[in-house]
Amino acid sequence: MGVAMNSIVTLPSDSSWVANSTDRELTPLPAGAKFLLPKQGTAKPEDGIPTLMARLALGTAEMKVSLESAAGNKTTDLYSLDYITRGFAGFYWDGRIGDNKFAPKGEYKALFKALRINGHKNDTRHWDLAHTMHFSIDYKK
């Protein structure tokens, strides 16, 4: 007896978090963590910027990362990656939301989506979702 691979969770719902880029252990920060980012377009990991993290239980053919306003009324796509192995995936985020565009000061959370093995992209049941806690950003003048 077998089981359909697209019924097995690839990304557990509690497996994403935000860490500080200067923390080598990538320890999850508490909800409401605040980041004061350098002037837009100048941030580097050593500046203590948000690191968006997820732990995949299985590999995925596609993973997407979006930024949501903490109120949940606006979503912006950040990354789309193909063929990620199981384990940890992380992204430094300097506030950029597009070519020379930056998220305004405010509260956000990241949404990770991973397509299950043998999943169909157009079937929402084949995507696993994991939200980070909310965090806020502001920029130095």
N, C-alpha and C positions, 0 to 999 in steps of 0.2 A: 504494500500500500504506500502510495506517495502523497506528497503534498505540493500544491502549486507554489512555486517560489515567490510569486507576486502576492502571496498571502503572509509572507514573513516580514516582520518589521526590519527595515534597514536603518532608520534613524529614530531611536526612542524619543518620545515627546519631551523628556526631561534631560536631553543630552546636548543642550547648547547653553552657552554662557558668554559673558563679557569679562575679559581680563585686561590688566594694564600691560602695555607692550614692554615695559621695563621689568616685569616680573618673570623671571626665567621659569618658574613653576607654573605659570599661567593659571593662578588661583582664581576661581570665580569670585567676582566682586558682588557685594550686596546690591539689592534693588536700590535705585536712586543714586548710584555712583556718579560723580561729577568729573568731567574732563575739561580742562582749560587748554585748548589746542593753540599752537602757534598761528601766526598769520596764515590765512588761507593759501595753500599751495606750497608751504615751506615745511610742513611737519615731517618728522622722521621717527622711526620706532623708538629711538633713544629719548624722545620728547614726552613719553608717557601717554601715548594715544590709545584709543580703544582697540582691543584685539578681539575679533568675533570668532568664537570657537564652537566646534561641534565634534561629537564623537559618533562615528558611524559603526553600527554593529556588524554590518555587511557592506561590501562594495556597492557602488551605484554607477549606473551609466550616465546619470546626470544629476547634478546638485545645483540648486539656485539659492542665492542669498539676496534677500530684500531688506530694505530699511522701512520701518513703519513708524509713523508718529505715535507717541505713547497713547494718544486718544484713539488710535486705530482708524483715523479718517483719511490717511494718505499713505500710499505705499510707493516706493521707488526701488526698481531693480538695481542691484549693485554688481553681482557676479553671476556667471553661469559657467560651470565647469563640467567637463565630460570625463568619465571613467576615473572615478576616485576609489581608491582601495579602502578597506575597513580601517578604522583607527581614527586618529585626530586630523582635523582640517581646521586651519586658522587663517585669518586675514587681518592684517593691520588696516585700520580705517582712519583716514585723516580728515574725514568730513566730506570728501569728494563724492558727488552723485552723478557725475557726467563730465564731459570735456569742459574744463574750466568752470564747472558749476559746483557749488558747495551747499550742503544742507544748512539751513539757517539755525541759529542758536535755538535750542529747545530740547525736549525730551523725546527719546526714541527707544525702539527695541528692534532687534534683528530677527528675521524669520528665515530659517533654513528649511529647504524642501529637498527631499531626496527621492528619486524614482526607485521603486522596489525592483529587484531582479526579475527580469522578464515582464516588467510592468509596461503598460501602454501609456504614453505621454498624455493622451487626451482623456484618460480615466482618472478622475480625482481620487478614487479609492486606492490607486496604486502609488500615490505620493504620501510620504511621511512628512509631518511638519513638527518643527521644534522652535519655539520662541525663546529668546533670551529675556532676562529681566530688563526693566526699563533703566535707562541711563541718560544723562544729559551732557550736552556739549555747549561750549561757548568758545569764542576765539579771542586771543590777545589782540589788542589794538596795535 
